[in-house]
Amino acid sequence: MNTLTVDGTPVAHTDHGTGRPVLLLHGGGGPATVEPWARRLAASRDARVVTPVHPGFDGTPRPQSLTSVAGLAALYAGLLERLDLRDVTVVGNSVGGWIAAELAVLAPGRTGRYVVVDGVGARVPGHPVADFFSLTPAEVADLAYADPAAHFVHPDALPPAAREALPGNRAALELYAGRAMSDDTLLDRLARVTDPALVVWGEADRVVTPAYGRAFADAIPGAAYALIPDAGHLPQIERPERLADLVWGFTSRR
């Protein structure tokens, strides 16, 4: 784990591999939900994968002024400056997908492509984001996985450090995304996106349905939309190689 200070905010991040740069943004489950996939992508493709920890997650410090998804997007634009990375593919899952979308609207000069994987953040009539904060961990898993029995780990079975980080992660998620995990303005603002975008959805996702994903893609000019069978809200866990194929095919295409 490395740490760089960006505009006074320490940003902890991992950095795997060499080659085309990828900024990988985790969701509310924390960096553990994407870190194995980051290592896999860096090892199997010509990729350098940088995965920041959203400040406040996993016990990392968060300045009082950092309270929104848009603020995280601006922070990560600054991180790319500090790392001197160019033509970066931004990949975000869940809340990370929302951050990726905000970066696409912001269009910092160092990013070139965006992949939203089962993102939240949009308000789509008739397709609300599941009320994560009112659900038990088992209930969240039932909505999030195509095969919950194969992937759900009860919090009591986690290592002590991971278990102790859960309340802080939950508080940081609520602070950044709000309880509804949506922004009334996002769909309209996505019309400003000019860089290539790919929206990927797990076919079995019930946290945010594939119809929600289709509306997300339709709001971005020229965006492609891809469904992954036998996957829910976290395709990087359930179908990691299929997601890698989609992301790298999109990243490599001129």
C-alpha angles and dihedrals in degrees: 000000000000129000128209125178113232116188089334096314119113109226115198113204144158121232119201132178135347133264132053109021120244125185107206117197122197129217134228093297089070134238092309088074092064107022097087089050090048090056091045094051093047092049097046102037137041089263141133106205120198114190117186125198109232105243109262094032121109091008095300118147120261123195114231090240093061105085110132145060089242088055090054090050091053090046092054092047085058091047090057088053091051091049091044092228122161136191089021122183108219115209120184133177124205107325085005086060089055090052089049089052091051089050089051090055091044090049100197111198095247097061124081110168137024133208118190111196113195089326128187129202102089125099106225115182111242093011110076124180109256114263094253095176094058095050132089118237090256091052091050090051091051089057097038104049134057086211108026093174090062097048113023115108116188112233090239089063095054122103111269095254093051092046092050091051094057099085092048091047091051092048092049091049092052091047094052101036105024123227092286092049090214142103120211091215102049101088092052093046092052088071086076094064112115102169122087114277136189123196114201124190136185107236092222096048112133096168086073114001127230088251087059088050091051090053089049091053094044090056092060114075110246095355119157121225126209132181122210114209120221092023135102132187094328109048090163087069102037101034105015098158094048090051090048090052092051095045095045094044089053093044094050096047114101 
